[in-house]
């Protein structure tokens, strides 16, 4: 699994290799969509700016890299 960091409202994904398509979907704890972004390119580090995130909330991250999907939860 790639390393994912969240600092402020920036979500950074450190890819393990080159990827053609990186997409994220972020939902709040009531499954309301908060963010949906796609990156296409050849960078090994991809950063998304998630301005809609609020403090003291938990979110679900759906991360897709090419044909592989990951699901995670994060709070801040």
N, C-alpha and C positions, 0 to 999 in steps of 0.2 A: 504494500500500500504506500502511496506517496505521502510525504510529510505535508501536513497542512497547519499553518499558523494563522492566528487572528490577532491583530494588533490594532486597537482603535476600531475603525470601520473597514480596515483592509484585510481581506482574506487572501493569503498567499499559498500557492500550491507548488511544491518542489517536486517536479516529475522525475521518475527514475530513468526515463529515456525519452526519446522524441515522441511526440504525439501530434496527430493531425487535428484532433478535435477535442477540446476540453469544455465541458459545460457544467454549470452548477444550478441547482434549485435550492432555495432556502425557504423553509416554512416555520411559522411560529408554533407554539405548543398546542394551538387550536387548529393546526393544519391550514392556516391562511398563508397564501404565498407572499413572501417578503421580497425575494429577489430571484431573477432568472437571467443568467448571462452565459454567453458562449464565446470561446476564444478559438480562433483557428490560426495556426502559425507553427513555428518550429523552435520556440523558446523552451528552455528547461525550467524556467521560473515564471509562473503566471500569477498575476495579482488582479483581484477584483475589488472594486470599491463598493461596499455595502452600506450606503448612507441611511437605509431605513431601519437598521438595527437599533434597539433600545437597550439601555443598561438594565440589569436585574431581570433579564429574560433568558429563556432557553429556546434554542432553535434546532431544527433538524436540517442537516446538509445532505443533499443528494448530489454526488459527484460522479460524473461520467467522463472517462478518458478513453477515447476511441470506442471500443465495444465492451469495456469493463466498467461496472458500476460499483460505487461504494456509498454506504449510508452511515452517517454519524450524527451525534448530538453534541452541542456545545452551549455553554452558558457564560454570560458575563454581566 
